[in-house]
Amino acid sequence: MNYNISPKLENAITVFGRFLRQAGCSLGTGQIMESIRAVSFIEIEAREDFRQALKSCLISDYKLTPLFDQLFDIYWRNPDKIENVSNMLKRLNESNSKEYKKDFIRENIEDIYKKKYLENSDSNQIENSSDDVDVHLFSPFEQLKEKRFDHYSDEELDQAKKILQRRNWSIPTRKLRRYRPGKFSNKIDIRNTIRDNIFPSQDFICLSWKQFKVKERPLVVLMDISASMDMYTRVLIHFIHVLYSSGKKIESFTFGTRLTRITQHLRYKNVNDSIKIINSLVKDWSGGTKIGETIGQFNLQWARRVLGNGAIVLIITDGWDTGNNQLLDREFGRLHRSCRKLIWLNPNLGYQDFEPITSGVQIIMKHIDEFLPIHNLKCLEDLDDVFASFKSPKKVWPSA
């Protein structure tokens, strides 16, 4: 027998799954959706049945059962007041960071000792020594690149921003019809060849060459700022600000239940000033998501203005849509036909058990050129490599 589940309860189960994930439980979107489906087959009033339904769907390792029971008792006592859960997760994160620091200090001491031993020892003795020393190196930066954005502490967030600031990011380019002087023997520059050889000082002719000019393509970013994307937005806004500050031709928009252009607010040198103004300007922050309606508003008001010259469009969203599916299909098809490349960046793609089972995700996947994850710094570096590998093939339009 199926029972109707209120949207408020679905949201509460989704947030509970997010807290389990932050506490160290390995679970994905598919498991959260399975738990919502499982709850529809039981009576909500039976607390123990409700507990077992969530545990069977969200916990795959028996060692995490005590942690699940603690979070369940604290969270479902009053889901609207989760300060105790937040403090508990904060203590867990602090304990993990302390362990990482201890390992880092221990490895550094071992490395220093081995270097000192190698300097003071005779080289012949080292060659004849039969004892092999294993050196284990620890790189906190590499670990930070692999860590998910929604697991960052405040200190790690500051380090990630510094890494984004130091890297020289690139965006796709395109060839123009105009030429510029070149070094490769591709096409002869007749004008400069004649000019350089009117009064030749040698017996042979010096040829001049030319090649096509190259220009960066416009980059348009549409970023989801709903509640499910809140933990990723704080890093991605900094990434967009770095691109804009480096002189890239970029247009940026946020969408939840409405569309907001934030490009003009990225001009401030300090990213915190930009974020402060954007927070006061955007009214639908951490709300719901109506992707079809907001993409339709973009197509109507901004597509002709910003999608010229072979623009590349980045859609940053998890695909959770509460709008009309027919409208979503029509507007994404129109957006795909208006740009050179449509790239979907989905943080949920970083989970191994991710499956495109929702109707909104399946509709969007029909109209995209690239489907990439965006859950950590490594994904941003891979995106930069994808930009560098883009060529300029002639776009094939779908047959009528």
Secondary structure, 3 states (H helix, E strand, C coil): CCCCCCHHHHHHHHHHHHHHHHCCCCCCHHHHHHHHHHHCCCCCCCHHHHHHHHHHHHCCCHHHHHHHHHHHHHHCCCCCCCHHHHHHHHHHHHHHHHHHHHHHHHHHHHHHHHHHHHHHCCHHHHHHCCCCCCCCCCCHHHHHHHCCHHHCCHHHHHHHHHHHHHCCCCCCEEEEEEEEEECCCCEECHHHHHHHCCCCCCCCCCCCEEEEEEEECCEEEEEECCHHHHHHHHHHHHHHHHHHHCCCCEEEEEECCCEEECHHHHCCCCHHHHHHHHHHHCCCCCCCCCHHHHHHHHHHHCHHHHCCCCCEEEEECCCCCCCCHHHHHHHHHHHHHHCCEEEEEEHHHHCCCCCCCCHHHHHHHCCCCEEEECCCHHHHHHHHHHHHHCCCCCCCCCCC
